[in-house]
Amino acid sequence: EVETNSGDFNSIAGGVLGPAYALMHQPQQHVTPNPARDKLLTFLVPLSGRLKTFHRFISLYEEICILGRQATALVLVLFPSDEVKETVALVRSIQRRHPSAAISILPVFVPFARGMALQLGAAHVQTHNEDTILFFVDVDIVFTAAALQRIRLNTIKGKSVYFPIVFSEFDPNIVHGNTTESRSSNHFLINENTGYWRNYGFGIASAYPSDLNLVGGFNTAIKGWGKEDVDLFDKFVKSKISVFRAADPGLVHVFHIVECDTSLDPPQFAMCQGTRANTYGGNFQLSRILDAHPEILQMASKSRVPTAS
């Protein structure tokens, strides 16, 4: 059993913890019903550290969801880190500016495990509101209002779940070199030179709580990075629920250096290394680097293990 209550955490967080007002939030009623606008969409975000990245995410959430008057709620599943106080202070600042904003924090006190975080968050949401779409997302993702519309339209209770194919940025220093363009804040510049579509990435998804329960939810035995998304995707594929999957230009994974923990299980470690290699650069950039540094190919040729004849 995972502890989700602590005096230390509560003393830091104060009023942002406890009963999640966010989950009892009801979207504003409009005269003309609009399923792409009116369905309550609950963001479930696991977080451990990553303060700078979370600042970007919560600022975007404020712009798109709060100021944009979207029917959304945000539940932050927060793991211990050296940046807990700063993270909570950032949430509080948003709440002070927007007292009716549907934002809450669910603290957990175990080493980071994404699958466990999302399952705990989903169970927490369901105790307050079963008629909401769960949006499993990470702080590395930037999104548009149009993407939220597609999530609502493609997630149908008892019928379909949505596993969008996210665009993932290459290392901007490789794409642009040492130029000011590499520091551009436009993350929606989508082409073969700026990134790639994560066809084999299943971490970003949306489903109703009842449909998540139908397939057994996330495998909480999976620790650390990776595999929990593939496991959930396979469960839905084998169920009576249809899986809708398409490239979504409104969901972009912003580049960051991928650190692969050597303590991961071998399959998870291999997946992590593969993701790290994929995000380095595209064919054009890599070929340009090899042209400029032929010694790389020479080194690779010397280190190649000969195959048995």
C-alpha positions in Angstrom: 0.0 0.0 0.0 1.3 3.4 -0.9 1.2 6.2 1.6 -0.5 9.3 0.2 -0.6 11.4 3.4 2.2 12.9 5.5 2.5 15.5 8.1 5.7 16.8 6.5 4.1 17.2 3.1 1.0 18.7 4.5 3.0 21.3 6.5 4.7 22.3 3.3 1.6 22.3 1.1 -1.0 23.6 3.4 -4.4 24.2 1.6 -3.5 22.7 -1.7 -3.7 19.2 -0.4 -6.7 17.3 1.1 -10.1 16.9 -0.6 -9.6 17.7 -4.2 -11.8 20.6 -5.1 -10.5 20.2 -8.6 -12.3 16.9 -9.1 -15.6 18.3 -8.0 -15.3 21.2 -10.4 -18.1 21.3 -12.9 -17.4 22.9 -16.3 -19.2 26.1 -17.2 -22.6 25.4 -18.7 -23.1 26.8 -22.2 -26.4 27.4 -23.9 -25.5 25.2 -26.9 -23.9 21.9 -25.9 -20.5 21.3 -27.4 -18.8 18.0 -26.7 -15.4 19.3 -27.9 -15.6 22.0 -25.2 -17.9 20.9 -22.4 -16.5 17.5 -21.3 -14.4 17.8 -18.1 -10.8 16.8 -18.9 -8.7 16.0 -15.9 -4.9 16.2 -16.4 -3.0 13.6 -14.4 0.7 14.6 -14.1 3.3 12.6 -12.2 6.2 14.8 -11.0 9.5 14.4 -9.2 11.7 17.5 -9.3 11.9 19.1 -12.7 10.9 22.5 -11.4 12.0 24.5 -14.5 10.0 22.1 -16.7 7.0 22.2 -14.4 7.1 26.0 -14.5 6.8 25.9 -18.3 4.0 23.3 -18.1 1.9 25.2 -15.4 2.3 28.5 -17.3 1.0 26.9 -20.4 -1.9 25.3 -18.5 -2.7 28.7 -17.1 -2.7 30.2 -20.6 -4.6 27.5 -22.4 -6.9 26.0 -19.8 -7.6 28.7 -17.1 -7.5 31.9 -19.2 -8.9 30.0 -22.2 -11.9 29.0 -20.0 -11.4 25.3 -20.8 -13.4 22.7 -18.8 -10.3 21.1 -17.2 -8.9 20.0 -13.8 -5.3 19.4 -12.9 -4.1 16.7 -10.5 -0.4 16.8 -9.8 0.9 13.4 -8.4 3.9 14.7 -6.5 6.9 12.6 -5.5 9.5 13.6 -2.9 12.4 15.8 -4.2 14.5 18.7 -3.2 12.1 21.0 -5.1 8.8 20.2 -3.4 8.6 23.5 -1.6 9.2 25.5 -4.8 6.7 23.3 -6.7 4.0 23.8 -4.2 4.7 27.5 -4.0 4.3 27.7 -7.8 0.9 25.9 -7.6 -0.2 28.3 -4.8 0.7 31.3 -6.9 -1.6 30.0 -9.7 -4.3 29.5 -7.2 -4.0 33.0 -5.8 -4.3 34.4 -9.3 -7.2 32.1 -10.1 -9.1 31.1 -6.9 -11.6 29.0 -8.8 -8.9 27.1 -10.8 -9.4 23.3 -10.5 -5.9 22.3 -9.4 -4.8 19.9 -6.6 -1.8 18.0 -5.4 -1.7 14.3 -4.5 1.5 13.5 -2.6 3.1 10.1 -2.6 6.1 8.9 -0.6 7.8 6.2 -2.6 10.5 6.3 -5.3 9.2 7.6 -8.6 7.1 5.2 -10.6 5.0 6.6 -13.4 2.5 3.7 -13.6 1.9 3.8 -9.9 1.5 7.6 -9.9 -1.1 7.5 -12.7 -3.1 4.7 -11.1 -3.2 6.4 -7.8 -4.2 9.6 -9.5 -7.0 7.9 -11.4 -8.3 6.2 -8.3 -8.3 9.6 -6.5 -10.2 11.2 -9.3 -12.8 8.5 -9.5 -13.7 9.0 -5.8 -14.8 12.5 -6.7 -16.0 12.4 -10.3 -16.4 9.4 -12.5 -17.8 11.4 -15.4 -14.5 13.0 -16.4 -11.9 12.1 -19.1 -8.5 11.2 -17.6 -5.6 12.7 -19.5 -2.4 11.0 -18.7 0.4 13.5 -19.6 3.9 14.5 -18.6 5.4 17.9 -17.8 7.6 17.6 -20.9 4.5 17.9 -23.1 3.3 21.2 -24.6 -0.2 21.3 -26.0 -2.7 23.4 -27.8 -6.4 24.1 -27.3 -7.1 22.2 -30.5 -5.4 19.1 -29.1 -7.7 19.2 -26.0 -10.7 19.2 -28.4 -9.4 16.1 -30.2 -8.9 14.4 -26.8 -12.5 15.0 -25.9 -13.9 14.0 -29.3 -11.8 10.8 -29.5 -12.4 9.6 -25.9 -15.9 8.0 -25.7 -17.1 6.3 -22.5 -17.4 2.6 -23.0 -16.4 2.8 -26.7 -12.9 4.3 -27.3 -9.7 5.5 -25.7 -7.2 7.9 -27.3 -3.5 7.2 -27.7 -2.2 10.1 -29.7 1.1 9.9 -31.5 3.2 12.7 -30.1 5.8 14.8 -32.0 9.2 14.6 -30.2 11.8 17.3 -30.6 15.4 16.6 -31.5 18.2 18.2 -29.6 18.0 21.9 -30.6 21.7 22.3 -30.4 22.1 19.6 -33.0 19.3 20.9 -35.2 20.2 24.6 -35.2 23.8 24.5 -34.0 25.1 27.4 -31.8 22.5 29.9 -33.0 19.9 32.0 -31.4 17.3 29.9 -33.2 18.2 26.9 -31.0 16.6 28.9 -28.1 13.3 29.5 -29.9 10.2 29.0 -27.8 8.2 27.8 -30.8 7.8 24.1 -30.1 5.2 23.5 -32.8 7.7 23.8 -35.7 7.0 20.3 -37.0 9.1 18.8 -39.8 11.6 16.0 -40.3 14.5 18.2 -39.3 13.1 19.4 -35.9 11.9 16.1 -34.5 10.1 12.8 -35.2 6.7 11.2 -34.5 6.9 8.7 -31.6 5.1 5.9 -33.3 6.1 3.5 -30.5 5.4 5.8 -27.6 2.2 5.2 -25.7 2.7 7.3 -22.6 0.2 10.1 -23.5 -3.3 8.8 -23.5 -6.9 9.6 -22.4 -9.7 7.3 -21.1 -12.7 7.4 -18.8 -12.1 6.0 -15.3 -14.6 3.2 -15.9 -12.8 2.1 -19.0 -9.5 2.2 -17.2 -10.9 -0.1 -14.5 -12.4 -2.4 -17.1 -8.9 -3.4 -18.4 -7.3 -3.5 -14.9 -5.6 -0.1 -14.9 -1.8 0.5 -14.8 0.6 -2.2 -13.7 1.9 -0.7 -10.5 4.5 -3.4 -10.1 6.5 -1.7 -12.9 9.1 0.6 -11.3 11.0 3.6 -12.7 10.9 4.6 -16.3 9.0 2.9 -19.2 6.9 -0.2 -20.0 3.8 0.9 -18.0 2.5 2.7 -21.1 3.0 -0.3 -23.5 1.3 -2.6 -20.9 -1.8 -0.4 -20.7 -2.0 0.0 -24.5 -1.9 -3.8 -24.9 -4.7 -4.2 -22.3 -6.9 -1.8 -24.3 -6.1 -3.5 -27.6 -7.2 -6.8 -26.1 -10.4 -5.4 -24.7 -13.8 -4.5 -26.2 -12.8 -0.8 -26.1 -11.6 0.6 -29.4 -8.2 2.3 -29.5 -8.0 5.5 -31.6 -4.4 6.4 -32.5 -3.3 9.2 -34.8 -0.5 11.8 -35.1 -1.5 14.9 -33.1 0.4 18.1 -34.1 -1.0 19.8 -31.0 1.0 17.6 -28.6 4.8 18.0 -28.6 7.4 16.4 -26.4 9.9 19.1 -25.7 13.5 18.0 -25.9 15.4 17.2 -22.7 18.5 15.1 -22.1 17.4 11.6 -21.3 19.1 10.0 -18.3 18.9 6.2 -18.2 19.2 4.8 -14.7 21.5 1.7 -14.8 19.3 0.1 -12.1 16.4 -0.3 -14.5 15.4 -3.7 -15.6 17.2 -4.6 -18.8 14.2 -4.2 -21.1 13.4 -0.8 -19.6 17.1 0.3 -19.8 17.2 -0.7 -23.5 14.0 1.2 -24.2 15.4 4.3 -22.4 18.6 4.1 -24.4 16.7 3.8 -27.6 14.6 6.9 -26.8 17.8 8.8 -25.9 19.4 7.9 -29.3 16.2 8.8 -31.2 16.1 12.3 -29.8 19.7 13.1 -30.7 19.0 14.3 -34.2 17.5 13.5 -37.6 19.2 11.8 -40.6 20.2 15.1 -42.1 21.9 16.4 -38.9 23.6 13.1 -38.2 25.0 12.8 -41.7 26.3 16.3 -41.5 28.1 15.5 -38.2 29.6 12.3 -39.8 30.8 14.3 -42.8 32.5 16.8 -40.5 33.9 14.1 -38.2 34.9 11.0 -40.2 36.8 9.7 -37.2 33.5 8.7 -35.7 32.9 6.2 -38.4 36.5 5.0 -38.2 36.1 4.5 -34.4 32.8 2.6 -35.0 34.4 0.4 -37.6 37.2 -0.6 -35.2 34.9 -1.3 -32.3 32.5 -3.4 -34.3 32.2 -7.0 -33.1 32.8 -9.4 -36.0 29.9 -11.7 -36.7 30.3 -15.5 -36.7 30.6 -16.9 -40.2 
